[in-house]
Amino acid sequence: QVQVVESGGGLVQPGGSLRLSCVVSGKLFSINAMGWYRQAPGKQRELVAVTGGGSTDYADSVKGRFTISRDSNKNREWVYLQMNSLKPEDTAVYYCNAANLLAGVDYWGQGTQVTVSS
């Protein structure tokens, strides 16, 4: 099994920055991609950023403002989302995802709220 836990959300003013963190533990050998998704009220969950297989991809709406990064040791993997120049439309619950793309299996964290407001 795989466990996913996010942290780092909060309230920030427009133009501000936040850094989200996610720690993944368990059967790490089965994970080949990690990323961040978000879901705003009344909207579907959408991809924000993903990294895996040596490549990284971002939603067009966050390119140039958000950066995804990854770190690991023998027992844990971490994935971070540095969010700069935040806008009110970035307000959402952000979810960390760890995926086994070959098996089509996704593991999700509980979500962390990001609110961008003055």
C-alpha positions in Angstrom: 0.0 0.0 0.0 1.0 3.6 -0.5 0.3 6.5 1.9 0.1 10.1 0.7 0.0 13.1 3.0 0.0 16.8 2.0 0.8 19.9 4.0 1.4 23.6 3.5 -1.9 25.2 2.4 -3.3 28.4 3.8 -4.5 31.9 3.1 -2.3 34.2 1.0 -2.8 37.6 -0.7 -2.8 37.9 -4.4 0.8 38.0 -5.7 2.0 36.0 -2.7 3.7 32.6 -2.5 3.1 29.3 -0.9 4.9 26.0 -0.9 3.0 22.7 -0.7 4.7 19.5 0.5 3.7 15.9 0.1 5.3 12.8 1.6 4.7 9.4 0.1 5.5 6.2 1.9 4.9 2.5 1.5 5.5 0.5 -1.7 7.5 3.2 -3.4 8.8 0.8 -6.1 5.3 0.8 -7.6 5.2 4.6 -8.1 6.4 6.1 -11.4 4.7 9.5 -11.4 3.9 12.1 -8.8 1.9 15.3 -9.2 -0.4 17.9 -7.9 -4.1 18.4 -8.8 -6.6 20.9 -7.6 -10.4 21.2 -7.3 -12.2 24.5 -7.0 -15.8 24.7 -5.8 -18.2 23.6 -8.5 -15.4 22.5 -10.8 -13.8 19.2 -11.8 -10.4 18.2 -10.4 -7.7 19.3 -12.8 -4.0 18.6 -13.2 -1.6 21.3 -12.0 1.8 19.7 -12.4 3.2 16.2 -12.8 6.7 14.7 -12.8 7.8 11.3 -13.7 10.1 9.4 -16.1 12.5 12.4 -16.2 9.9 14.8 -17.5 7.7 17.5 -16.0 4.5 19.0 -17.2 2.3 21.9 -16.1 -1.2 23.2 -16.7 -1.0 26.2 -19.0 -2.6 28.4 -16.3 0.3 27.9 -13.9 3.3 27.8 -16.3 6.0 30.2 -15.2 4.4 30.6 -11.7 4.5 27.1 -10.2 7.4 24.7 -9.9 7.2 21.1 -9.0 10.1 19.3 -7.5 10.8 15.8 -6.1 13.2 14.3 -3.5 13.6 10.9 -2.0 15.4 8.6 0.3 15.2 4.9 0.8 11.8 5.0 2.7 10.1 8.2 1.5 9.5 10.3 -1.5 8.6 14.0 -1.3 7.0 16.1 -3.9 6.8 19.9 -3.6 4.8 22.6 -5.3 6.3 26.1 -5.1 3.5 28.5 -6.0 4.5 32.1 -6.8 2.5 35.1 -8.1 -0.7 33.5 -6.8 -4.0 34.7 -8.2 -7.6 34.4 -6.7 -8.4 31.8 -9.4 -5.7 29.5 -7.9 -8.0 29.1 -4.9 -8.8 25.4 -4.6 -8.2 22.2 -2.6 -4.9 20.9 -3.7 -4.3 17.1 -3.8 -1.1 15.2 -4.1 -1.1 12.2 -6.3 1.2 9.2 -6.6 0.6 7.0 -9.6 1.4 3.6 -11.0 0.8 4.5 -14.6 1.3 0.9 -15.9 -1.3 -0.5 -13.5 -3.6 2.5 -13.7 -3.6 2.9 -10.0 -3.7 6.3 -8.2 -3.1 7.2 -4.6 -4.4 10.4 -3.2 -3.8 12.6 -0.2 -6.5 14.1 1.8 -6.1 17.6 0.2 -5.0 20.9 1.5 -6.9 24.2 1.1 -5.2 27.1 -0.7 -7.1 30.4 -0.6 -5.9 33.5 -2.5 -7.7 36.5 -1.3 -7.1 40.1 -0.1 
